[in-house]
Amino acid sequence: MGVIRDAASLSPKEFLSALGELQMDAFRGKISAESSSGMTVSFSSLAKQGVKRHVPILPPRTALIIAHSALSPREDGTEPAVLGCTYDHQLLHGAAVAGVLNHIVEL
């Protein structure tokens, strides 16, 4: 699992760019020790594998993991996505998590 340091200080565009770079490093097997510890929010995607839904288990000391999956392409060629998540109810409540997911969808 990769980590984006100081993610809260990034703009949405900077965050998505950093996330893309991190994913590419993960695919290449080149995640550094610095980039693989201290996560608090995690993203998991199986969209490229054509998985329609998955429910990840929370990594240690992580409050929220967001799961991204794919649906079948629409007639217009666009590929909708499904977002889901697993979260620690001791730290977060459903309304806060729904707000995060809705914000991601808006971006």
Summary of the structure (lengths in Angstrom):
residues: 107
radius of gyration: 14.3
end to end distance: 23.0
largest distance: 43.1
contacts: 251
relative contact order: 0.14
helix: 36%
strand: 18%
